[in-house]
């Protein structure tokens, strides 16, 4: 069955950093499948999740994909939920948005770099750090269990594999 997986990621179009981690995860854990199209949409910031631009890109990608079904994944950082109640509310709003629209929510606690590198990275350093991650093939050092968490408040963890397992066959 042909399908398109659309990934709405926080990174901007220029840096594309989040997509590197997600794409490397797909390549490491899942079988290559020519019947699956992967479409990243760069939101530029988490709270752009429902902007006219992002919704337009999602709808356009779905409309243009006529070979099968499309599935949307919002890839969101949990951020500093322990010390910032605004981050909790933002996450809950996006989680509800995904439920209402039938979208999947992939989360990273605290953020995507924290999951893949076990540390927070300043915005100015993200592009350099992700290049090192890819060039050194650091995806191979990631513990698979931390990518299958059910608790979105477990630091250094994500539900990415749990979410993708329903759509892509494992190696």
DSSP file (Angstrom, degrees, kcal/mol; ACC not computed):
  #  RESIDUE AA STRUCTURE BP1 BP2  ACC     N-H-->O    O-->H-N    N-H-->O    O-->H-N    TCO  KAPPA ALPHA  PHI   PSI    X-CA   Y-CA   Z-CA
    1    1 A X              0   0    0      0, 0.0     2,-0.2     0, 0.0    67,-0.1   0.000 360.0 360.0 360.0 127.0    0.0    0.0    0.0
    2    2 A X        +     0   0    0     65,-0.4    67,-1.4    34,-0.1     2,-0.3  -0.543 360.0 167.4 -75.3 138.9    1.4    3.4   -1.0
    3    3 A X  E     -ab  36  69A   0     32,-2.5    34,-2.5    -2,-0.2     2,-0.5  -0.995  29.7-141.5-152.6 156.1    1.5    6.0    1.7
    4    4 A X  E     -ab  37  70A   0     65,-2.5    67,-2.7    -2,-0.3     2,-0.6  -0.975  10.7-156.9-118.4 129.6    2.9    9.3    2.5
    5    5 A X  E     -ab  38  71A   0     32,-3.1    34,-2.8    -2,-0.5     2,-0.5  -0.941  10.9-160.1-107.7 117.4    4.2   10.2    6.0
    6    6 A X  E     -ab  39  72A   0     65,-3.3    67,-3.2    -2,-0.6     2,-0.6  -0.863   2.5-162.5-101.5 124.2    4.2   13.9    6.6
    7    7 A X  E     -ab  40  73A   0     32,-2.7    34,-3.4    -2,-0.5     2,-0.8  -0.921   5.1-162.1-112.4 110.8    6.4   15.2    9.4
    8    8 A X  E     -ab  41  74A   0     65,-3.2    67,-3.0    -2,-0.6     2,-0.3  -0.834  23.4-175.7 -89.6 112.5    5.7   18.7   10.8
    9    9 A X  E     -ab  42  75A   0     32,-2.8    34,-3.0    -2,-0.8    35,-0.5  -0.788  34.8-126.5-115.6 154.2    8.9   19.5   12.6
   10   10 A X  S    S+     0   0    0     65,-0.7    34,-0.3    -2,-0.3    -1,-0.1   0.793  80.0  95.8 -68.0 -30.1    9.9   22.5   14.7
   11   11 A X  S    S-     0   0    0     32,-0.1    33,-1.7    33,-0.1    34,-0.2  -0.077  77.4-112.4 -61.0 161.3   13.1   23.4   12.8
   12   12 A X     >  -     0   0    0     32,-0.2     4,-2.4    31,-0.2     5,-0.2  -0.478  27.9-103.9 -91.5 168.7   13.1   25.9   10.0
   13   13 A X  T  4 S+     0   0    0     29,-0.3    -1,-0.1     1,-0.2    -2,-0.1   0.825 117.0  52.5 -60.6 -34.7   13.6   25.3    6.3
   14   14 A X  T  4 S+     0   0    0      1,-0.1    -1,-0.2     2,-0.0    -3,-0.0   0.944 118.1  31.6 -70.9 -48.7   17.2   26.5    6.4
   15   15 A X  T  4 S-     0   0    0      1,-0.1    -2,-0.2     0, 0.0    -1,-0.1   0.901  73.1-175.8 -80.6 -41.0   18.5   24.5    9.3
   16   16 A X     X  +     0   0    0     -4,-2.4     4,-1.1     1,-0.1     3,-0.3   0.670  29.5 145.5  56.4  19.6   16.4   21.3    8.8
   17   17 A X  H >>  +     0   0    0      1,-0.2     4,-1.3     2,-0.2     3,-0.8   0.896  61.9  51.8 -59.9 -47.6   18.0   19.9   12.0
   18   18 A X  H 3> S+     0   0    0      1,-0.3     4,-2.1     2,-0.2    -1,-0.2   0.878 105.3  57.3 -58.2 -38.2   15.1   18.0   13.4
   19   19 A X  H 3> S+     0   0    0     -3,-0.3     4,-3.1     1,-0.2     5,-0.3   0.835  99.2  59.6 -64.6 -32.0   14.6   16.2   10.1
   20   20 A X  H <X S+     0   0    0     -4,-1.1     4,-2.5    -3,-0.8    -1,-0.2   0.948 108.4  43.8 -60.4 -48.8   18.1   14.9   10.2
   21   21 A X  H  X S+     0   0    0     -4,-1.3     4,-1.9     2,-0.2    -2,-0.2   0.921 117.4  45.4 -62.6 -44.4   17.5   13.1   13.5
   22   22 A X  H  X S+     0   0    0     -4,-2.1     4,-2.3     2,-0.2    -2,-0.2   0.930 114.2  48.0 -66.8 -45.6   14.1   11.8   12.4
   23   23 A X  H  X S+     0   0    0     -4,-3.1     4,-2.5     1,-0.2    -2,-0.2   0.902 111.2  50.4 -63.8 -41.8   15.4   10.6    9.0
   24   24 A X  H  X S+     0   0    0     -4,-2.5     4,-2.1    -5,-0.3    -1,-0.2   0.874 109.4  52.7 -63.3 -36.1   18.4    8.9   10.5
   25   25 A X  H  X S+     0   0    0     -4,-1.9     4,-2.4    -5,-0.2     5,-0.3   0.926 109.5  48.2 -64.0 -45.3   16.0    7.1   12.9
   26   26 A X  H  X S+     0   0    0     -4,-2.3     4,-2.0     1,-0.2    -2,-0.2   0.930 112.4  48.8 -60.9 -45.8   13.9    5.9   10.0
   27   27 A X  H  < S+     0   0    0     -4,-2.5    -1,-0.2     1,-0.2    -2,-0.2   0.863 114.9  45.2 -63.8 -36.6   16.9    4.7    8.1
   28   28 A X  H  < S+     0   0    0     -4,-2.1    -2,-0.2    -5,-0.2    -1,-0.2   0.914 124.5  27.2 -74.5 -42.8   18.3    2.8   11.1
   29   29 A X  H  < S+     0   0    0     -4,-2.4   142,-1.9    -5,-0.2     2,-0.3   0.623 111.3  62.7-100.5 -14.6   15.2    1.1   12.4
   30   30 A X  B  < S-E  170   0B   0     -4,-2.0   140,-0.3    -5,-0.3     2,-0.1  -0.849  78.9-106.6-123.7 151.9   12.9    0.6    9.4
   31   31 A X        -     0   0    0    138,-2.8     2,-0.3    -2,-0.3   138,-0.2  -0.392  41.5-106.4 -68.0 144.0   13.0   -1.3    6.1
   32   32 A X        -     0   0    0     -2,-0.1     2,-0.4    -5,-0.1    -1,-0.1  -0.567  43.6-176.6 -69.1 134.0   13.5    0.8    3.0
   33   33 A X    >   -     0   0    0     -2,-0.3     3,-1.7     3,-0.2    -1,-0.0  -0.933  26.0-161.5-143.1 112.5   10.2    0.9    1.2
   34   34 A X  T 3  S+     0   0    0     -2,-0.4    -1,-0.1     1,-0.3    -2,-0.0   0.575  91.5  67.3 -70.0  -8.2    9.7    2.6   -2.2
   35   35 A X  T 3  S+     0   0    0    -33,-0.1   -32,-2.5   -34,-0.1     2,-0.5   0.414  89.3  77.6 -91.6   2.1    5.9    2.7   -1.5
   36   36 A X  E <   -a    3   0A   0     -3,-1.7     2,-0.5   -34,-0.2   -32,-0.2  -0.953  63.0-162.3-115.6 128.3    6.4    5.2    1.4
   37   37 A X  E     -a    4   0A   0    -34,-2.5   -32,-3.1    -2,-0.5     2,-0.5  -0.923   8.0-151.7-106.6 131.2    7.0    8.9    0.7
   38   38 A X  E     -a    5   0A   0     -2,-0.5     2,-0.5   -34,-0.2   -32,-0.2  -0.911  13.7-175.5-105.4 123.7    8.5   11.0    3.5
   39   39 A X  E     -a    6   0A   0    -34,-2.8   -32,-2.7    -2,-0.5     2,-0.3  -0.929   7.7-159.7-124.0 106.8    7.5   14.6    3.5
   40   40 A X  E     -a    7   0A   0     -2,-0.5     2,-0.5   -34,-0.2   -32,-0.2  -0.660   2.0-164.7 -83.7 141.4    9.0   17.0    6.0
   41   41 A X  E     -a    8   0A   0    -34,-3.4   -32,-2.8    -2,-0.3     2,-0.7  -0.995  13.0-144.5-123.4 123.5    7.3   20.3    6.7
   42   42 A X  E     -a    9   0A   0     -2,-0.5   -29,-0.3   -34,-0.2   -32,-0.2  -0.790  16.0-176.7 -96.0 112.8    9.4   22.9    8.6
   43   43 A X        -     0   0    0    -34,-3.0   -31,-0.2    -2,-0.7   -33,-0.2   0.775  27.7-139.6 -80.6 -27.9    7.3   24.9   11.0
   44   44 A X  S    S+     0   0    0    -33,-1.7     2,-0.3   -35,-0.5   -32,-0.2   0.192  80.1  19.9  86.1 -18.1   10.0   27.3   12.2
   45   45 A X  S >  S-     0   0    0    -34,-0.2     3,-1.8   -36,-0.2   -34,-0.1  -0.888  81.5-111.8-175.3 149.6    8.7   27.1   15.7
   46   46 A X  G >  S+     0   0    0      1,-0.3     3,-1.5    -2,-0.3    -1,-0.1   0.890 113.5  56.8 -55.7 -44.0    6.5   24.8   17.8
   47   47 A X  G 3  S+     0   0    0      1,-0.3     3,-0.4     2,-0.1    -1,-0.3   0.403  89.2  75.3 -78.5   6.5    3.7   27.3   18.1
   48   48 A X  G X   +     0   0    0     -3,-1.8     3,-2.1     1,-0.2     6,-0.3   0.302  62.5 112.3 -88.2   7.7    3.4   27.6   14.3
   49   49 A X  T <  S+     0   0    0     -3,-1.5    -1,-0.2     1,-0.3    -2,-0.1   0.798  85.7  30.1 -52.8 -34.4    1.7   24.2   14.4
   50   50 A X  T 3  S+     0   0    0     -3,-0.4    -1,-0.3     4,-0.1    -2,-0.1   0.114  89.1 133.0-115.1  21.8   -1.6   25.7   13.3
   51   51 A X    <>  -     0   0    0     -3,-2.1     4,-2.7     1,-0.1     5,-0.3  -0.326  69.2-114.7 -69.2 156.3   -0.4   28.6   11.3
   52   52 A X  H  > S+     0   0    0      1,-0.2     4,-2.4     2,-0.2     5,-0.2   0.884 116.6  53.7 -57.5 -39.9   -2.0   29.2    7.9
   53   53 A X  H  > S+     0   0    0      2,-0.2     4,-2.1     1,-0.2    -1,-0.2   0.934 112.1  42.2 -62.7 -48.3    1.4   28.4    6.2
   54   54 A X  H  > S+     0   0    0     -6,-0.3     4,-2.6     2,-0.2    -2,-0.2   0.937 115.9  47.9 -67.3 -46.9    1.8   25.1    8.0
   55   55 A X  H  X S+     0   0    0     -4,-2.7     4,-2.8     1,-0.2     5,-0.2   0.904 111.5  52.6 -60.0 -40.5   -1.8   24.0    7.5
   56   56 A X  H  X S+     0   0    0     -4,-2.4     4,-2.5    -5,-0.3    -1,-0.2   0.911 109.8  47.4 -61.3 -43.2   -1.5   25.0    3.9
   57   57 A X  H  X S+     0   0    0     -4,-2.1     4,-2.5     2,-0.2    -2,-0.2   0.903 112.6  49.3 -66.2 -40.7    1.6   22.9    3.3
   58   58 A X  H  X S+     0   0    0     -4,-2.6     4,-2.3     2,-0.2    -2,-0.2   0.963 114.3  44.8 -61.4 -51.2    0.0   19.9    5.1
   59   59 A X  H  X S+     0   0    0     -4,-2.8     4,-2.6     1,-0.2    -2,-0.2   0.877 113.3  50.6 -62.1 -38.7   -3.2   20.2    3.0
   60   60 A X  H  X S+     0   0    0     -4,-2.5     4,-2.6    -5,-0.2    -1,-0.2   0.921 110.1  49.8 -65.1 -43.8   -1.2   20.7   -0.2
   61   61 A X  H  X S+     0   0    0     -4,-2.5     4,-1.1     1,-0.2    -2,-0.2   0.902 113.2  46.6 -61.9 -41.1    1.0   17.7    0.5
   62   62 A X  H  < S+     0   0    0     -4,-2.3     3,-0.4    -5,-0.2    -2,-0.2   0.936 114.0  47.6 -65.7 -46.3   -2.1   15.5    1.1
   63   63 A X  H  < S+     0   0    0     -4,-2.6    -2,-0.2     1,-0.2    -1,-0.2   0.882 112.2  49.1 -63.4 -40.0   -3.9   16.8   -2.0
   64   64 A X  H  < S+     0   0    0     -4,-2.6     2,-1.1    -5,-0.2    -1,-0.2   0.699  92.6  83.6 -76.2 -18.5   -0.9   16.3   -4.3
   65   65 A X     <  +     0   0    0     -4,-1.1     3,-0.3    -3,-0.4    -1,-0.1  -0.729  47.8 158.3 -89.4 100.6   -0.3   12.7   -3.1
   66   66 A X        +     0   0    0     -2,-1.1    -1,-0.2     1,-0.2     3,-0.1   0.350  52.4  81.8-104.5   4.8   -2.6   10.7   -5.2
   67   67 A X  S    S-     0   0    0      2,-0.1   -65,-0.4   -66,-0.0     2,-0.3   0.624 107.6 -45.5 -87.1 -13.3   -0.9    7.3   -4.9
   68   68 A X  S    S-     0   0    0     -3,-0.3   -65,-0.2   -67,-0.1     2,-0.2  -0.891  86.6 -24.4 178.0-151.4   -2.4    6.3   -1.5
   69   69 A X  E     -b    3   0A   0    -67,-1.4   -65,-2.5    -2,-0.3     2,-0.4  -0.571  45.6-144.0 -92.7 152.5   -3.1    7.5    2.0
   70   70 A X  E     -b    4   0A   0    -67,-0.2     2,-0.4    -2,-0.2   -65,-0.2  -0.919  10.2-166.5-115.2 143.3   -1.3   10.3    3.9
   71   71 A X  E     -b    5   0A   0    -67,-2.7   -65,-3.3    -2,-0.4     2,-0.4  -0.996  11.5-144.1-131.1 133.8   -0.6   10.4    7.6
   72   72 A X  E     -b    6   0A   0     -2,-0.4    32,-3.1    30,-0.3     2,-0.5  -0.830  12.6-172.0-106.5 134.1    0.5   13.5    9.5
   73   73 A X  E     -bc   7 104A   0    -67,-3.2   -65,-3.2    -2,-0.4     2,-0.6  -0.989  11.1-154.9-123.3 123.0    3.0   13.5   12.4
   74   74 A X  E     -bc   8 105A   0     30,-3.1    32,-3.1    -2,-0.5     2,-0.7  -0.887  10.6-156.9 -94.4 125.3    3.6   16.5   14.5
   75   75 A X  E     +bc   9 106A   0    -67,-3.0   -65,-0.7    -2,-0.6     2,-0.4  -0.895  23.6 173.6-108.9 106.4    7.1   16.3   16.0
   76   76 A X  E     - c   0 107A   0     30,-2.8    32,-2.0    -2,-0.7     2,-0.3  -0.903  31.7-130.0-126.0 138.4    7.2   18.4   19.1
   77   77 A X  E     - c   0 108A   0     -2,-0.4    32,-0.2    30,-0.2    34,-0.2  -0.675  10.5-148.4 -80.4 138.1    9.6   19.1   22.0
   78   78 A X        -     0   0    0     30,-3.2    13,-0.2    -2,-0.3    33,-0.2   0.838  36.4-171.6 -72.2 -33.7    8.1   18.9   25.5
   79   79 A X        -     0   0    0     31,-3.5     2,-2.1    29,-0.5     3,-0.2  -0.210  49.4 -21.0  68.4-160.8   10.6   21.6   26.6
   80   80 A X    >>  +     0   0    0      1,-0.2     4,-1.6     2,-0.1     3,-0.7  -0.435  70.0 157.6 -83.9  68.8   11.1   22.6   30.3
   81   81 A X  T 34  +     0   0    0     -2,-2.1    -1,-0.2     1,-0.2     7,-0.2   0.785  67.0  62.2 -63.5 -28.8    7.8   21.3   31.7
   82   82 A X  T 34 S+     0   0    0     -3,-0.2    -1,-0.2     1,-0.2     3,-0.1   0.846 119.8  20.8 -67.8 -34.2    9.2   21.1   35.2
   83   83 A X  T <4 S+     0   0    0     -3,-0.7     2,-0.4     1,-0.2    -2,-0.2   0.481 119.5  58.3-115.7  -5.4    9.9   24.8   35.5
   84   84 A X    >X  -     0   0    0     -4,-1.6     3,-1.1     1,-0.1     4,-1.0  -0.859  52.0-171.1-134.2 100.3    7.7   26.4   32.9
   85   85 A X  H 3> S+     0   0    0     -2,-0.4     4,-2.2     1,-0.3     5,-0.2   0.766  87.2  67.1 -60.5 -24.9    3.9   25.9   33.1
   86   86 A X  H 3> S+     0   0    0      1,-0.2     4,-2.7     2,-0.2    -1,-0.3   0.893  96.8  53.9 -61.9 -38.6    3.5   27.6   29.7
   87   87 A X  H <> S+     0   0    0     -3,-1.1     4,-2.2    -7,-0.3    -1,-0.2   0.877 106.9  51.3 -64.2 -37.3    5.4   24.7   28.1
   88   88 A X  H  X S+     0   0    0     -4,-1.0     4,-2.4     2,-0.2    -1,-0.2   0.943 112.0  46.3 -63.2 -47.3    2.9   22.2   29.7
   89   89 A X  H  X S+     0   0    0     -4,-2.2     4,-2.5     2,-0.2    -2,-0.2   0.912 111.3  51.8 -63.0 -43.0    0.0   24.2   28.3
   90   90 A X  H  X S+     0   0    0     -4,-2.7     4,-2.3     1,-0.2     5,-0.2   0.928 111.1  47.6 -59.9 -44.7    1.5   24.5   24.8
   91   91 A X  H  X S+     0   0    0     -4,-2.2     4,-2.8     1,-0.2    -1,-0.2   0.927 112.0  49.5 -62.3 -44.8    2.1   20.8   24.7
   92   92 A X  H  X S+     0   0    0     -4,-2.4     4,-2.3     2,-0.2    -1,-0.2   0.879 110.1  51.1 -63.0 -38.7   -1.4   20.0   25.8
   93   93 A X  H  X S+     0   0    0     -4,-2.5     4,-2.3     2,-0.2    -1,-0.2   0.926 113.6  44.0 -64.2 -45.1   -2.9   22.4   23.2
   94   94 A X  H  X S+     0   0    0     -4,-2.3     4,-2.4     2,-0.2    -2,-0.2   0.895 111.7  53.8 -68.2 -39.7   -0.9   20.8   20.4
   95   95 A X  H  X S+     0   0    0     -4,-2.8     4,-2.0    -5,-0.2    -2,-0.2   0.921 111.3  45.8 -59.3 -44.4   -1.7   17.3   21.7
   96   96 A X  H  X S+     0   0    0     -4,-2.3     4,-2.8     2,-0.2     5,-0.2   0.903 109.3  55.2 -65.9 -41.8   -5.4   18.2   21.6
   97   97 A X  H  X S+     0   0    0     -4,-2.3     4,-1.9     1,-0.2     6,-0.2   0.912 108.7  48.6 -56.5 -44.0   -5.0   19.7   18.1
   98   98 A X  H  X>S+     0   0    0     -4,-2.4     5,-2.7     2,-0.2     4,-0.8   0.912 111.6  49.1 -64.3 -42.8   -3.6   16.4   16.9
   99   99 A X  H ><5S+     0   0    0     -4,-2.0     3,-0.8     1,-0.2    -2,-0.2   0.937 111.5  48.7 -61.3 -47.4   -6.4   14.4   18.5
  100  100 A X  H 3<5S+     0   0    0     -4,-2.8    -1,-0.2     1,-0.2    -2,-0.2   0.865 118.0  40.7 -61.3 -38.0   -9.1   16.6   16.9
  101  101 A X  H 3<5S-     0   0    0     -4,-1.9    -1,-0.2    -5,-0.2    -2,-0.2   0.443 111.5-114.4 -94.1  -0.8   -7.5   16.4   13.5
  102  102 A X  T <<5 +     0   0    0     -4,-0.8   -30,-0.3    -3,-0.8     2,-0.2   0.794  67.4 143.8  73.0  27.5   -6.6   12.7   13.5
  103  103 A X      < -     0   0    0     -5,-2.7     2,-0.3    -6,-0.2    -1,-0.2  -0.598  50.1-116.8 -96.5 160.7   -2.8   13.5   13.5
  104  104 A X  E     -c   73   0A   0    -32,-3.1   -30,-3.1    -2,-0.2     2,-0.6  -0.733  21.0-144.5 -94.7 144.8   -0.1   11.6   15.3
  105  105 A X  E     -c   74   0A   0     -2,-0.3     2,-0.5   -32,-0.2   -30,-0.2  -0.944  13.6-174.5-116.4 116.3    2.0   13.3   17.9
  106  106 A X  E     -c   75   0A   0    -32,-3.1   -30,-2.8    -2,-0.6     2,-0.3  -0.936  16.2-167.9-103.4 127.0    5.7   12.4   18.3
  107  107 A X  E     -c   76   0A   0     -2,-0.5    52,-1.0   -32,-0.2     2,-0.4  -0.841  15.6-156.9-120.0 155.7    7.3   14.1   21.3
  108  108 A X  E     -cD  77 158A   0    -32,-2.0   -30,-3.2    -2,-0.3     2,-0.6  -0.996  26.1-120.4-131.0 125.0   10.8   14.6   22.5
  109  109 A X  E    S- D   0 157A   0     48,-2.7    47,-1.7    -2,-0.4    48,-0.9  -0.929  92.6 -14.0-112.8 121.0   11.6   15.3   26.1
  110  110 A X  S    S-     0   0    0     -2,-0.6   -31,-3.5    45,-0.2   -32,-0.3  -0.906 133.5 -41.9 -75.3 -40.9   13.0   17.8   26.7
  111  111 A X     >  -     0   0    0     -2,-0.2     4,-1.8   -34,-0.2     5,-0.2  -0.907  60.0 -90.2-146.9 176.3   13.9   18.4   23.1
  112  112 A X  H  > S+     0   0    0     -2,-0.3     4,-2.2     1,-0.2     5,-0.2   0.862 124.5  49.6 -62.2 -37.6   15.1   16.4   20.1
  113  113 A X  H  >>S+     0   0    0      1,-0.2     4,-3.0     2,-0.2     6,-0.8   0.876 107.0  56.1 -68.3 -36.1   18.8   17.1   20.9
  114  114 A X  H  >5S+     0   0    0      4,-0.2     4,-1.0     3,-0.2    -1,-0.2   0.866 110.4  46.0 -62.3 -36.2   18.3   16.0   24.5
  115  115 A X  H  <5S+     0   0    0     -4,-1.8    -2,-0.2     2,-0.2    -1,-0.2   0.938 123.1  32.1 -71.6 -47.7   16.9   12.7   23.3
  116  116 A X  H  <5S+     0   0    0     -4,-2.2    -2,-0.2    -5,-0.2    -3,-0.2   0.715 135.5  24.4 -86.9 -21.4   19.6   12.0   20.7
  117  117 A X  H  <5S-     0   0    0     -4,-3.0    -3,-0.2     2,-0.3    -2,-0.2   0.461  94.7-124.9-121.5  -5.6   22.6   13.7   22.4
  118  118 A X  S  <<S+     0   0    0     -4,-1.0     2,-0.3    -5,-0.5    -4,-0.2   0.777  82.9  78.7  61.4  28.7   21.6   13.6   26.1
  119  119 A X  S    S-     0   0    0     -6,-0.8     2,-0.3    -8,-0.1    -2,-0.3  -0.989  82.3-107.9-158.2 157.0   22.1   17.4   26.3
  120  120 A X        -     0   0    0     -2,-0.3     2,-0.4    -6,-0.1    -8,-0.0  -0.625  33.0-154.0 -83.7 147.6   20.4   20.6   25.4
  121  121 A X        -     0   0    0     -2,-0.3    -8,-0.1     2,-0.0     5,-0.1  -0.986  16.3-118.6-127.9 132.2   21.9   22.6   22.5
  122  122 A X    >>  -     0   0    0     -2,-0.4     3,-1.7     1,-0.1     4,-0.8  -0.379  30.0-114.4 -66.0 146.9   21.7   26.3   22.0
  123  123 A X  G >4 S+     0   0    0      1,-0.3     3,-0.8     2,-0.2     4,-0.5   0.848 115.1  57.3 -51.9 -40.1   20.0   27.4   18.8
  124  124 A X  G 34 S+     0   0    0      1,-0.2    -1,-0.3     2,-0.1     4,-0.3   0.745 110.8  44.0 -65.4 -23.0   23.2   28.8   17.3
  125  125 A X  G <> S+     0   0    0     -3,-1.7     4,-2.6     1,-0.1    -1,-0.2   0.529  86.1  93.0 -99.1  -8.4   24.9   25.5   17.6
  126  126 A X  H <X S+     0   0    0     -4,-0.8     4,-2.4    -3,-0.8     5,-0.2   0.876  85.0  49.0 -59.2 -42.9   22.2   23.2   16.4
  127  127 A X  H  > S+     0   0    0     -4,-0.5     4,-1.5     2,-0.2    -1,-0.2   0.909 114.6  45.1 -64.8 -42.0   23.3   23.0   12.7
  128  128 A X  H  > S+     0   0    0     -4,-0.3     4,-1.7     2,-0.2    -2,-0.2   0.913 113.8  49.7 -66.7 -43.2   26.9   22.3   13.6
  129  129 A X  H  X S+     0   0    0     -4,-2.6     4,-2.3     1,-0.2    -2,-0.2   0.891 109.4  50.6 -65.7 -40.5   25.9   19.6   16.2
  130  130 A X  H  X S+     0   0    0     -4,-2.4     4,-2.3    -5,-0.2    -1,-0.2   0.851 106.6  55.3 -69.0 -32.4   23.6   17.8   13.8
  131  131 A X  H  X S+     0   0    0     -4,-1.5     4,-2.8     2,-0.2    -1,-0.2   0.909 109.6  46.9 -63.9 -40.9   26.3   17.7   11.2
  132  132 A X  H  X S+     0   0    0     -4,-1.7     4,-2.3     2,-0.2     6,-0.2   0.911 109.5  54.7 -64.9 -42.6   28.6   16.0   13.7
  133  133 A X  H  <>S+     0   0    0     -4,-2.3     5,-2.4     1,-0.2     6,-0.4   0.927 115.0  39.3 -55.6 -47.4   25.8   13.6   14.7
  134  134 A X  H ><5S+     0   0    0     -4,-2.3     3,-1.3     3,-0.2    -2,-0.2   0.930 115.0  50.5 -72.1 -45.4   25.3   12.5   11.1
  135  135 A X  H 3<5S+     0   0    0     -4,-2.8    -2,-0.2     1,-0.3    -1,-0.2   0.833 114.9  43.6 -66.3 -31.7   28.9   12.4   10.0
  136  136 A X  T 3<5S-     0   0    0     -4,-2.3    -1,-0.3    -5,-0.2    -2,-0.2   0.372 107.5-126.9 -92.3   4.5   29.9   10.3   13.0
  137  137 A X  T X 5 +     0   0    0     -3,-1.3     3,-1.7    -4,-0.1    -3,-0.2   0.889  45.8 166.8  52.5  44.7   26.8    8.1   12.5
  138  138 A X  G > < +     0   0    0     -5,-2.4     3,-1.7     1,-0.3     4,-0.3   0.598  57.4  83.8 -69.2 -10.7   25.9    8.6   16.2
  139  139 A X  G >  S+     0   0    0     -6,-0.4     3,-1.3     1,-0.3    -1,-0.3   0.828  82.4  64.4 -58.9 -29.1   22.4    7.2   15.5
  140  140 A X  G <  S+     0   0    0     -3,-1.7    -1,-0.3     1,-0.3    -2,-0.2   0.678  96.2  56.4 -69.1 -16.2   24.1    3.8   16.1
  141  141 A X  G <  S+     0   0    0     -3,-1.7     2,-0.3    -4,-0.2    -1,-0.3   0.439  82.1 110.6 -94.1   0.7   24.8    4.7   19.7
  142  142 A X  S <  S-     0   0    0     -3,-1.3     2,-0.6    -4,-0.3   -26,-0.1  -0.590  71.8-124.6 -80.8 133.1   21.2    5.5   20.6
  143  143 A X    >   -     0   0    0     -2,-0.3     3,-1.3     1,-0.2     4,-0.5  -0.671  14.9-143.8 -75.7 118.9   19.5    3.1   23.0
  144  144 A X  G >  S+     0   0    0     -2,-0.6     3,-1.5     1,-0.3    -1,-0.2   0.812  94.8  64.9 -54.2 -34.6   16.3    1.9   21.2
  145  145 A X  G >  S+     0   0    0      1,-0.3     3,-1.6     2,-0.2    -1,-0.3   0.840  93.8  59.0 -61.6 -34.2   14.4    1.8   24.5
  146  146 A X  G <  S+     0   0    0     -3,-1.3    12,-2.5     1,-0.3     3,-0.4   0.654 102.1  55.6 -72.1 -12.2   14.6    5.6   24.9
  147  147 A X  G <  S+     0   0    0     -3,-1.5    14,-2.3    -4,-0.5    15,-0.8   0.281 104.0  55.6 -98.4   8.7   12.9    6.0   21.6
  148  148 A X  S <  S+     0   0    0     -3,-1.6    11,-0.2    13,-0.2    -1,-0.2  -0.005  74.5 143.6-127.7  28.0    9.9    3.9   22.7
  149  149 A X        -     0   0    0      9,-2.5    13,-0.1    -3,-0.4    -3,-0.0  -0.344  37.2-163.7 -72.4 149.5    8.8    5.7   25.9
  150  150 A X  S    S+     0   0    0      1,-0.1     2,-0.7    -2,-0.1    -1,-0.1   0.496  73.6  80.3-103.0 -10.4    5.2    6.1   26.8
  151  151 A X    >   -     0   0    0      1,-0.1     3,-2.0     7,-0.1    -1,-0.1  -0.867  61.9-162.6-105.1 108.7    5.8    8.8   29.4
  152  152 A X  T 3  S+     0   0    0     -2,-0.7    -1,-0.1     1,-0.3   -42,-0.1   0.434  90.2  58.3 -74.2   4.8    6.2   12.2   27.7
  153  153 A X  T 3  S+     0   0    0      2,-0.1     2,-0.8   -44,-0.1    -1,-0.3   0.226  74.3 112.6-111.9  11.3    7.9   13.5   30.9
  154  154 A X  S X  S-     0   0    0     -3,-2.0     3,-1.0    -8,-0.0   -45,-0.3  -0.774  72.4-125.7 -85.4 112.1   10.7   11.0   30.9
  155  155 A X  T 3  S+     0   0    0     -2,-0.8   -45,-0.2     1,-0.2     3,-0.1  -0.233  88.4  18.9 -61.7 144.5   13.8   13.0   30.2
  156  156 A X  T 3  S+     0   0    0    -47,-1.7     2,-0.3     1,-0.2    -1,-0.2   0.728 108.0 107.1  67.3  26.6   16.0   12.0   27.3
  157  157 A X  E <   -D  109   0A   0     -3,-1.0   -48,-2.7   -48,-0.9     2,-0.3  -0.867  42.7-178.2-134.5 167.4   13.2   10.0   25.7
  158  158 A X  E     -D  108   0A   0    -12,-2.5    -9,-2.5    -2,-0.3   -50,-0.2  -0.948  31.2-133.9-152.5 166.1   10.7   10.0   22.9
  159  159 A X     >  +     0   0    0    -52,-1.0     4,-2.2    -2,-0.3     5,-0.2   0.140  67.4 119.5-107.0  16.2    7.8    7.9   21.5
  160  160 A X  H  > S+     0   0    0    -53,-0.3     4,-2.4     1,-0.2     5,-0.2   0.878  75.7  43.5 -56.2 -46.1    9.1    8.1   17.9
  161  161 A X  H  > S+     0   0    0    -14,-2.3     4,-2.2     1,-0.2    -1,-0.2   0.903 112.0  54.0 -68.6 -38.9    9.5    4.4   17.3
  162  162 A X  H  4 S+     0   0    0    -15,-0.8     4,-0.4     1,-0.2    -1,-0.2   0.883 113.3  43.8 -60.4 -38.2    6.2    3.5   19.0
  163  163 A X  H >< S+     0   0    0     -4,-2.2     3,-0.8     1,-0.2    -2,-0.2   0.907 115.7  45.6 -74.4 -42.6    4.4    5.9   16.7
  164  164 A X  H >X S+     0   0    0     -4,-2.4     3,-2.3    -5,-0.2     4,-2.2   0.759  94.5  76.9 -75.7 -23.8    6.2    4.9   13.5
  165  165 A X  T 3< S+     0   0    0     -4,-2.2    -1,-0.2     1,-0.3    -2,-0.1   0.785  90.2  57.8 -57.2 -27.1    5.9    1.1   14.1
  166  166 A X  T <4 S+     0   0    0     -3,-0.8    -1,-0.3    -4,-0.4    -2,-0.2   0.604 118.0  30.6 -77.3 -10.5    2.2    1.4   13.0
  167  167 A X  T <4 S+     0   0    0     -3,-2.3     2,-0.4     1,-0.2    -2,-0.2   0.622 117.2  45.6-122.7 -21.4    3.2    2.8    9.6
  168  168 A X  S  < S-     0   0    0     -4,-2.2     2,-0.3  -132,-0.0    -1,-0.2  -0.974  77.5-118.2-131.9 141.9    6.6    1.3    8.7
  169  169 A X        -     0   0    0     -2,-0.4  -138,-2.8  -138,-0.2    -3,-0.1  -0.603  32.7-122.1 -78.9 135.7    8.0   -2.2    8.9
  170  170 A X  B      E   30   0B   0     -2,-0.3  -140,-0.3  -140,-0.3  -141,-0.1  -0.326 360.0 360.0 -71.3 157.3   11.0   -2.7   11.1
  171  171 A X              0   0    0   -142,-1.9  -141,-0.1  -143,-0.1    -1,-0.1   0.459 360.0 360.0 -70.0 360.0   14.3   -4.1    9.8
